[in-house]
């Protein structure tokens, strides 16, 4: 294991761009591939990890294996990857190490092996507990298979499980969404993500004749029901679309919303390090060549150094996604000026309009002053966030 330095912790994101087949609504960088292509990709990923570990001088406190479908990896591939990661980076002993898992791609034995290789949190792509909806979405699994993989994950020792759900589906009514939420809660996961479907250009959904989408009112009704129902069942909303039992907010995603540095590894993965954003190539040939040549510059495409103003804007509109909002003292120590200097007027306006509230929180004997969106502010978050663009 690498020596630990006195630098602030960093997150790692590893992209696994393979799926059994493409879901009809998906525009992520992913697609089907042969066993051999997947194995070659793990080789490349391990090379890239060794090549780039020097970009992260400090400890790693969260790792996220996303995709695509990382659970298509075999147990042996995952062991190889995790060994490579822990040789190359100083991974904090209590690090949150998450992996996306899709029903139909892992059994109990594979999940046990994933757990043994150090993965301690999984995020299951369930989307719906209605088989009709799953078929329409083009998912490869049934609701029964989603329940099965959840139980297998528990039996394999996972004590921190998220279920990803999707509302506002074509033809969806309040009763099927309510059924999905009730089924999800009955399994007792620690965390739930509930996003509304967005029909992306270039996907089959954008070309298909689909059953009618829920109206804006129905969408709002689903959103409000979600919040109330999950609150009644012990899940606190901590971000616009994310809910968790006490102590189970996703540390990796909270890092994104609080401006934490992260290094993205793998095809098309994005990074944000020391105020600079860049990403790996999206094309496999180009990615492979850069990794094989050891060409770090080729892996840092679309480089963009964010100005202090851009970082301040991001701090506001990402931080305000979280129900705890932003800490005024943290803002001041990060940017060397009070939040009112740039945002005083808009903060005043939003306080007056009941979109924002301020308060104090005691954390570890320290009093923090926080600014957060109200329920109403979260409801119209898109409109509110636009006001924080300088
Ligand atoms: S499993 Fe996820 S990443 Fe893969 S095609 Fe479906 S939605 Fe996209």
Boltz pocket constraint, residues with backbone or C-beta under 6 A from the ligand:
constraints:
  - pocket:
      binder: B
      contacts: [[A, 18], [A, 19], [A, 21], [A, 22], [A, 23], [A, 26], [A, 27], [A, 28], [A, 30], [A, 67], [A, 68], [A, 69], [A, 102], [A, 125]]
      max_distance: 6.0
